[in-house]
Amino acid sequence: MWRAGKPCEDFEFDRVSDYLAEDDTTVWVDMFNPDHAALCDLAAELGLNDWAVEDAVAARERVKATVYPTHTFFTVYAVRVLDDADADADSETILSMHRISAFVLPQGLITVRLAPAFDIDDVPQRWDELGGQQYGVGALVHGLLDVVVDGHFEAVEALDGCIEAIEDDLFDGNASKKGFQRRTYQMRRDLVHLRRVALPMREVVNSIQHHRVDVKSARELDPLYDDLYDHVLRVSEWTESLRDMITTVFETNLSLQDARLNTVMKKLTGWAAIIAVPTAITGFYGQNVPYPGFGEWSGFIASTGVIALLVIVLYVAFKRRDWL
C-alpha cells in the first residue's frame, strides 16, 4: 500500500476495502494460488464480477481483457526461457509459461498467480524506475504488462537463435542426424504456444489503455502505453516471421532429402547398368551350346574385351552426366 506516493508498512488484508476508499492511496494485493473461498470473499467485498473470479482460478484460460463498470479484468501469460538446469529431461521445450490474472480498480490492483516461477519482484522495481508513485495504479499495471512483454521478447529471441542453429545444421549437411526432425517439430510447437499468448496481447493492452478506470493519470501514461503497444506489435510480427522461417526450414529439409534420394538412386542405377554388361555377356558365353570362339582363347579374349569396352563407355557417359 502507498499513501501519497510513499509505501506503508501497516497493511492489513482484512481492511482492503477501507484502504481503497481513502484518497491518494494505491493498494496492490498479490495472491499466489489463493484459496477459492478467500478469493470469493475478497471479490464480494470489492464488488468484483463473479465470472471474472472463476476465470482467475480456472485450470485453462485464454489471454483476454474484459471491462466491467467498476473494474477491468485481464489474463496474460508470462513466458520464461528455461536454462539447462531448469529444463526437463523428458521435454525439449525451452519455454515455461505462467498465467497471471488481474483486477484493475481505480486505486487498486489485485493479481492472482497459480505458479511461483514468475518473478513478481520485477514489477515494483519497474514501477519505481518509472516513478509510478505519482501515477497510481495505472503505472503499476503498466509495470506488470511491461515485465510480461519483456519476457515475450526474451522468448522470441531465444527461439530465433534456436532456428538459426537448425538452419546451420541443415546447410552444413548435419540435418540427417538423429533428432533433427524432433527439434524442428519442437520449435514449431514452442512458436505455436508463444503465438497463442503473444498475439492477443494487442487487444489486452489496447483495452486497458482506452478503458482505464484511473482517468486522472490517463493522459500522462498514454505515451508509455503506446510504447508498450509498439513492443507487443514487434513481438507479434517477430513471432509470425519465425513461424514462416521454421516452416521453410522444415520444407527445405524435405526437399534436400528428396534431392539426396534422387542422387542415390542415380548412382545405384548407373552402377546397376555397368554391372549388367558383364553379367549379360558372361551369361551369353555360359550357354551349353557351341558359339563362335567356343573353347578357344580368342573367344575368351573377345568377351573380356567387349566387357571392358562397354564398362568404360558406360562409366564415362554416366560420369559426364554426374550420375556417378
C-alpha positions in Angstrom: 0.0 0.0 0.0 1.2 3.5 -0.8 -0.1 6.8 0.6 0.8 10.0 -1.2 3.3 8.0 -3.2 5.1 6.6 -0.1 5.0 2.9 0.9 3.1 2.0 4.1 4.1 -0.9 6.4 0.8 -1.1 8.3 -1.1 -3.0 5.6 -3.9 -5.4 6.8 -5.6 -7.7 4.3 -8.9 -7.5 6.0 -9.1 -3.7 5.5 -8.5 -3.7 1.8 -11.9 -2.1 1.1 -11.2 0.6 3.7 -7.8 1.4 2.1 -9.4 1.7 -1.3 -11.9 4.2 0.0 -9.1 6.6 1.1 -8.0 9.4 -1.1 -4.5 9.4 -2.6 -4.0 5.7 -1.7 -2.8 2.9 -4.0 -3.2 -0.8 -3.0 -1.7 -3.9 -4.6 -2.8 -7.4 -3.4 -0.8 -10.2 -5.0 -2.4 -13.7 -4.3 -0.4 -16.8 -5.1 -2.5 -20.0 -5.5 -5.3 -18.5 -3.4 -8.0 -20.3 -1.5 -11.2 -20.2 -3.6 -13.3 -19.1 -0.6 -10.9 -16.3 0.4 -10.8 -15.0 -3.2 -14.6 -15.1 -3.3 -14.8 -13.2 0.0 -12.5 -10.5 -1.4 -14.5 -10.3 -4.6 -17.7 -9.8 -2.7 -16.1 -7.2 -0.5 -14.7 -5.2 -3.5 -17.6 -5.9 -5.9 -15.7 -8.0 -8.4 -17.5 -9.8 -11.1 -18.2 -13.5 -10.2 -17.4 -14.8 -13.7 -14.1 -13.0 -13.7 -13.3 -14.6 -10.3 -14.0 -18.0 -11.7 -11.8 -17.3 -14.8 -9.0 -16.2 -12.5 -8.7 -19.7 -10.9 -9.8 -21.8 -13.8 -7.5 -24.5 -15.0 -7.2 -23.2 -18.5 -8.0 -19.7 -19.7 -7.0 -17.7 -22.8 -5.4 -14.3 -22.9 -8.1 -11.6 -22.7 -9.3 -8.4 -21.2 -12.8 -7.7 -20.1 -14.1 -4.2 -19.0 -16.7 -4.1 -16.2 -18.4 -0.9 -14.9 -16.3 -0.7 -11.7 -13.1 -2.6 -12.8 -11.2 -4.3 -15.6 -10.2 -7.9 -15.6 -7.4 -9.3 -17.7 -5.4 -12.6 -18.1 -1.9 -12.8 -19.5 0.9 -15.3 -19.6 4.4 -14.6 -18.5 7.0 -16.6 -20.5 10.4 -17.6 -19.2 13.2 -19.2 -21.1 14.4 -22.4 -19.4 18.1 -22.9 -18.9 19.8 -26.3 -18.8 19.3 -26.6 -15.0 15.5 -26.0 -15.3 14.8 -27.9 -18.5 13.0 -31.2 -18.1 15.0 -34.2 -19.3 11.8 -35.7 -20.9 10.9 -32.5 -22.7 12.8 -30.5 -25.3 10.8 -27.3 -24.9 12.7 -24.2 -23.9 9.8 -22.1 -22.7 7.9 -22.1 -19.5 4.5 -20.2 -19.3 2.8 -19.0 -16.2 -0.7 -17.4 -16.1 -1.4 -14.1 -14.3 -4.9 -12.7 -13.8 -5.5 -9.2 -12.5 -8.4 -7.0 -11.4 -7.8 -3.3 -12.0 -9.6 -0.9 -9.7 -9.5 2.9 -9.6 -7.0 2.8 -6.8 -6.0 -0.9 -6.5 -4.7 -3.9 -8.3 -5.5 -7.5 -7.4 -3.2 -10.1 -9.1 -3.8 -13.8 -8.9 -1.0 -16.2 -9.8 -1.2 -20.0 -10.0 2.5 -20.7 -10.4 5.5 -19.3 -8.4 8.0 -19.2 -11.3 7.1 -15.6 -12.3 9.4 -13.1 -10.5 6.8 -10.7 -9.2 9.6 -8.6 -7.6 10.4 -7.2 -11.1 7.0 -5.4 -11.2 7.5 -2.9 -8.2 11.1 -2.4 -9.4 9.8 -1.4 -12.9 7.2 0.7 -11.2 9.8 2.6 -9.1 12.0 3.1 -12.2 9.0 4.7 -13.9 8.3 7.0 -11.0 4.9 5.4 -10.7 4.1 6.7 -7.3 2.7 9.9 -8.9 0.6 8.0 -11.4 -1.0 5.4 -9.2 -2.4 2.1 -10.3 -2.2 2.8 -14.0 1.6 2.8 -13.7 1.5 -0.3 -11.6 -0.5 -2.1 -14.3 1.9 -0.8 -17.0 4.9 -2.2 -15.0 3.2 -5.6 -14.8 2.5 -5.7 -18.5 5.9 -4.4 -19.4 7.6 -7.2 -17.5 5.4 -9.8 -19.2 6.1 -8.3 -22.7 9.8 -8.3 -22.0 9.6 -12.0 -21.2 7.9 -12.5 -24.6 10.8 -10.6 -26.2 13.4 -12.9 -24.5 11.4 -16.0 -25.6 11.2 -14.9 -29.2 14.9 -14.0 -29.2 15.8 -17.5 -27.8 13.6 -19.2 -30.5 15.3 -17.1 -33.2 18.7 -18.3 -32.0 17.5 -21.9 -32.0 16.1 -21.6 -35.5 19.4 -20.2 -36.7 21.2 -23.1 -35.2 18.8 -25.5 -37.0 19.5 -23.7 -40.3 23.2 -24.0 -39.8 22.9 -27.8 -39.2 20.6 -28.0 -42.3 23.0 -26.4 -44.7 26.2 -27.9 -43.1 24.9 -31.3 -44.0 24.1 -32.3 -40.4 20.3 -32.4 -41.0 20.3 -36.1 -41.2 21.5 -36.5 -37.6 19.1 -38.2 -35.2 16.8 -35.7 -33.5 16.8 -33.0 -36.2 13.2 -33.6 -37.1 12.2 -33.7 -33.5 14.0 -30.4 -32.8 12.2 -28.8 -35.8 8.8 -30.0 -34.6 9.5 -28.8 -31.1 10.4 -25.3 -32.4 7.2 -25.2 -34.3 5.3 -26.3 -31.1 7.0 -23.6 -29.0 6.2 -21.0 -31.6 2.6 -22.0 -31.6 2.4 -21.7 -27.8 4.1 -18.4 -27.9 1.9 -17.1 -30.6 -1.2 -18.0 -28.6 -0.1 -15.8 -25.7 1.6 -13.0 -27.6 -0.8 -12.1 -30.4 -3.8 -11.5 -28.1 -1.7 -9.1 -26.0 -2.5 -6.4 -28.6 -6.2 -6.4 -27.6 -5.3 -6.6 -23.9 -3.0 -3.6 -23.9 -5.4 -1.6 -26.2 -8.4 -2.4 -24.0 -6.6 -1.4 -20.8 -5.2 1.8 -22.3 -8.6 3.0 -23.6 -10.7 1.8 -20.7 -8.6 2.6 -17.7 -10.6 3.4 -14.5 -7.8 5.7 -13.2 -8.7 8.5 -15.6 -6.7 11.1 -13.7 -3.4 9.7 -14.9 -4.6 8.5 -18.3 -3.1 11.4 -20.3 0.3 11.2 -18.7 0.5 7.4 -19.2 -0.7 7.3 -22.7 2.8 7.6 -24.3 4.0 4.8 -22.1 1.1 2.5 -23.1 1.7 3.5 -26.8 5.3 2.4 -26.4 4.2 -0.9 -24.7 1.7 -1.5 -27.6 4.5 -1.0 -30.1 6.6 -3.6 -28.3 3.6 -6.0 -28.4 3.3 -5.5 -32.1 7.0 -6.2 -32.6 6.8 -9.4 -30.7 3.7 -10.5 -32.7 5.4 -9.7 -36.1 8.6 -11.4 -35.0 6.7 -14.5 -33.9 4.9 -14.6 -37.2 8.2 -14.3 -39.2 9.8 -17.1 -37.1 6.8 -19.3 -37.8 7.3 -18.8 -41.5 11.1 -19.4 -41.1 10.7 -22.7 -39.3 8.1 -23.8 -41.9 10.6 -23.0 -44.6 13.3 -24.9 -42.8 11.1 -27.9 -42.5 10.1 -27.8 -46.2 13.8 -27.2 -47.2 14.9 -30.3 -45.2 12.3 -32.4 -47.0 13.5 -31.0 -50.4 17.1 -31.8 -49.5 16.2 -35.3 -48.5 14.4 -35.8 -51.8 17.5 -34.4 -53.7 19.8 -36.8 -51.8 17.4 -39.7 -52.5 17.5 -38.8 -56.2 21.3 -38.7 -56.2 21.5 -42.1 -54.5 19.0 -43.5 -57.0 21.0 -42.2 -59.9 24.2 -43.7 -58.6 22.6 -47.0 -57.9 21.0 -47.0 -61.4 24.4 -46.2 -63.0 26.3 -48.9 -61.2 23.5 -51.4 -61.9 23.8 -50.6 -65.6 27.5 -51.1 -65.5 27.3 -54.4 -63.7 24.6 -55.6 -66.1 27.1 -55.5 -69.0 29.5 -58.2 -67.7 26.5 -60.1 -66.3 24.8 -60.3 -69.7 28.0 -61.2 -71.7 29.2 -63.8 -69.3 25.7 -65.2 -69.2 25.7 -65.5 -73.0 29.0 -67.3 -73.1 27.9 -69.5 -70.3 25.4 -71.3 -72.6 25.8 -75.1 -73.1 25.7 -74.8 -76.9 28.6 -74.1 -79.2 29.1 -70.5 -80.3 31.9 -68.6 -82.2 35.1 -68.9 -80.1 33.7 -71.7 -78.0 36.6 -73.5 -76.2 39.2 -71.1 -77.7 41.4 -68.4 -76.2 40.1 -66.0 -78.9 36.6 -66.3 -77.6 37.8 -65.5 -74.0 39.8 -62.5 -75.1 36.9 -61.2 -77.3 34.4 -61.5 -74.5 36.7 -59.9 -72.0 37.5 -57.0 -74.4 33.8 -56.4 -75.1 33.1 -56.3 -71.3 35.9 -53.9 -70.6 35.0 -51.6 -73.5 31.3 -51.4 -72.7 32.0 -50.8 -69.0 34.4 -48.0 -69.7 32.0 -46.4 -72.2 29.1 -46.5 -69.7 31.3 -45.3 -66.8 32.5 -42.2 -68.8 29.0 -41.5 -70.1 27.5 -41.6 -66.5 30.3 -39.6 -65.1 29.8 -36.8 -67.6 26.1 -36.7 -66.6 27.0 -36.6 -62.9 25.3 -39.9 -62.2 28.4 -41.3 -60.5 
